Amino acid sequence: MEAEFISASQAGRELLGTKELLNELKLRVREPMPMWIDNQATIKQLESKKRLL
């Protein structure tokens, strides 16, 4: 689960850098910029922990 958070954080930073570059090139950027993340492993892990409580 932690790996997904780290990856999403890194992807977000790269997305912001790309947005800044496109703005400097005077290219239009659609906002909000979607970021698709597969959260199924995290959801399953949280659901299994909920059953244990």
C-alpha positions as CSV (number, residue, x, y, z in Angstrom):
1,M,0.0,0.0,0.0
2,E,2.8,2.4,0.8
3,A,4.4,1.8,-2.6
4,E,1.2,3.0,-4.3
5,F,1.2,6.3,-2.2
6,I,4.9,6.9,-3.1
7,S,4.2,6.2,-6.8
8,A,1.2,8.5,-6.8
9,S,3.2,11.3,-5.1
10,Q,6.0,11.0,-7.6
11,A,3.5,10.9,-10.5
12,G,1.9,14.1,-9.1
13,R,5.2,15.9,-9.0
14,E,6.0,14.9,-12.6
15,L,2.5,16.0,-13.6
16,L,3.1,19.4,-12.1
17,G,6.4,19.7,-13.8
18,T,4.9,18.8,-17.1
19,K,2.1,21.4,-16.5
20,E,4.7,24.1,-15.9
21,L,6.6,23.2,-19.0
22,L,3.5,23.3,-21.1
23,N,2.6,26.7,-19.7
24,E,6.1,28.0,-20.5
25,L,5.6,26.8,-24.1
26,K,2.3,28.7,-24.2
27,L,0.3,25.5,-24.6
28,R,-3.1,25.3,-23.1
29,V,-3.4,22.9,-20.2
30,R,-6.8,21.4,-19.3
31,E,-7.5,21.7,-15.6
32,P,-7.9,19.7,-13.5
33,M,-5.3,17.4,-15.0
34,P,-6.6,13.9,-14.3
35,M,-4.3,11.3,-12.9
36,W,-5.5,7.7,-13.1
37,I,-4.3,5.4,-10.4
38,D,-5.2,1.8,-9.7
39,N,-6.2,1.6,-6.1
40,Q,-7.6,-1.9,-6.1
41,A,-4.8,-3.4,-3.9
42,T,-5.2,-0.6,-1.4
43,I,-9.0,-1.0,-1.3
44,K,-8.7,-4.7,-0.7
45,Q,-6.2,-4.3,2.0
46,L,-8.3,-1.7,3.8
47,E,-11.4,-3.9,3.5
48,S,-9.6,-6.9,5.0
49,K,-8.4,-4.8,7.9
50,K,-11.9,-3.5,8.5
51,R,-13.1,-7.1,8.9
52,L,-10.5,-7.7,11.6
53,L,-11.7,-4.8,13.8
